[in-house]
Amino acid sequence: MYVVGCNPLTLGVLAPPSAYGADIACGDIQPLGIHQSFGGGNAGFIATRDEERLVAEYPSRLFGLAPTTVEGEYGFGDVAHERTSFALREEGKEWVGTAAALHGIGAGVYLALMGPRGMREIGDTILAHTAYARQCLAQVPGIEVPYGDALHFADFTVRYTGGRTAAEIRADLKERGIYGSVPTGEHEAAFCVTEVHSKADIDRLAAALEEIVK
């Protein structure tokens, strides 16, 4: 089985997992308008081909749509109810929680408001911000940005060559009010920029790093 975990914001600008052979796609819906919640209150998504052997294993309730006797009208309801905890108690397949359902509704509203054009625009914005951040940080003495011109979406890695460790640099950034990175090695760190960052934010990060990396 080929399983792909992806950021849903990428799907407005990058090929969907189904286009490159994924059996299952899954991920976190926090980017879809869900507020930060100190590590709690979140939800995810899962998608597969329309095959019963896969769909029947979903860890959620299933709802289906069907046409009614009125043309253009549809009804909906539970599908495969016999697989749920309502029928099987602790042997059921699904996990149902109010918090996850509420966040799912919020993500649905976000997607409806954004539409295909909005999702394309936010994806383009993040790609542009990421490229600009990588370009700026690559110009800072003591920083290398590996992987050349490879496409990056939001996240990217830098390598510190000036002798200071990634943990030391992260601490110095935090003192300047910048939550700057996640160390991925003694002299490497991962950065992330998204639609909430501005060009000024990235310029500020680069200027701070120029002061402390050496």
N, C-alpha and C positions, 0 to 999 in steps of 0.2 A: 504494500500500500504506500502511495506517495502522498504525504501530508504536508501542506504548506501553511505556515503561520504568517500572517501579513497584517500590516497596518491598513485599515480600511480607507484612510485618506489617500493611499497610493493608487487606489483603483480608478480614480478619475484620470490618471495620466499614464499609468503603467499597465501592461497586459495582466488580465486576471489569471489566477492560478489555473483555471480550467483551460486556458489557452496553451499552457505548457504541460498538460498531462496530469494535473493533480487529481487524486481520488477524493481527497478531503481538503477543504480550506477552513481555517479557523483563525480567530484573533480576538483582540480586546476592542470593545466599542467605546472606551473612554475618549478617544479623539473625536467622537461624533457628538460634540456638545455637552459631554458629561463633566460636571464640575469636579475639581479636586476634592478629595474627601479623606485626607490623612491615611491613605492606604486601604480604606474600607469602601463598601458600597460600590460595587462595580458589576459588570456583566460582559459577556463575550458573545461571539457569533460562531456558527458552524454551518457549513454547506457541503453537500455532496452531489454526485450525479443522482438522478431520480431512479434509484434502484432500491428495492425494498430491503435487501440485506444490509444496506448502509443506513437508510432512513429509519429503519426499525430500531437502530441502536442509538438514536439521538437521545442525549440526556435532557430532553425537554418534552413538553407536550406538543402534539402535532395537530395542526388545524388545516382543514381542507376547504376549498371553494368549489361550488357546484352551481350550474345554472338552474333556475327555477322555471316554473311554467310561464312566468312573465318574461318576455323577451328583454334582454339587457339587464335583468336582475339576477343577483347571485346570493346564495346562502352560504353560510360557513358553520363549521362545527368540529368537534373532536374527531380525529382519525385514529384508528387502532387503539381505542380506549383500553382494550384488554391488556396492553403492555404497561399501563401506568400504575403508579402507587395507589390510585383510587381503587383499582381492581386487585392488585397483587400485594398491596402494602409494602413491606420492606424489600420484596423481590422485584419491585417495579423498576423500569428503566430510567424514568425521568427524575429530575430534581427540580422542584418548583419553589421559588422564593419570591416574596413580594418585592424585595429590593431590586432583584435582577429584572423582574417584569417591569417595574417602574422605569428603570434605566433603559430598558429596551424600548419602551414607549417614547422616552425622551430622544433616543437615537433615531427612532422612526420619524419623529417630528422634524429633527435636524435635517435628515436626508430629504424629507419632503420639501422643506423650505429652500434647501440648497439646490436641489435638482441636478441634472447632469452638468449643466453649465457651471454652476457654483462649485461642484466637486472638481471640475477641470481647473477652475481658477485657483482654488486653494491648493491643489496639487502643483500647479505651475509656480505658485508663490513659494511653496516650501522647497521645490527644486532650485529656484533662483536664490533663495536665502542660503541654502546649503552650499551651492557653488560659490557664492560670494564669501561666505565664512571660511571655506577651505582656501580660497584665494588669499584672503587677508591674513590668515594664520600662517600660511606658507611663506609669507614675506617677513615674518617675525624672526630675527636672529635667534638660533637655538631651538627652532621648531621645524620638524619635517612633517609633511602631510603625505603619507604613503598612498599607493594605488593610483598615482598619476591622474589621468583624466577620466577614470571610471565614474559612472553615474552613481551619485549618492542621494538618498532621500532622507533628510532630517539628521540621521546619525552618521558620524564619521570619526576616524581615529587620527590622533596626532602622536608624534614621537618627539620627546624632549632630548636634545643632544648637548645641552649646556652643563650637565652634571647634576642638576637638582632633580629630585624624584617627583613623580606625578602626585604623590600624597602631599608633599611640601607645597607644590604649586597650587594644588586644590585648596589647601588651607589658606594660602595667601590671597587667593581669589575670593574666598569666603569673607575674609576680613575687609575686603573692598565692596562687599555686598553683592558679589557675583557667585551664584551656585554654578561653578564652572565646568565640572567634568566628573567622570567616574573613572578612577584608575583601572586600567586593564592589564597592567604590568608595572614594573618598577619605574620605567621611564616612558610609559605609554598611557594614553587616556582617551576616553570616548567623549565626544561633545555632541550636542543635539540642538538644532534650531528648528523652529516651526513657524506657523503663521502668526503666533503671538509676539514674535520678535521683530524688531525693526532694524533698518540699516544702522541706525545710531547705536542700538544695543550691540551689534556685531563689532562696530568700530570701537566701542568702549571696551569690549572684551579683548580685542587685538592690542589696544593701547595698554591695558593692564598687564597682559602677558609680556609685552615688550619690556615692561619694568621689572618683572619678577622672574622671568625664565632664566636669565643669565646666571 
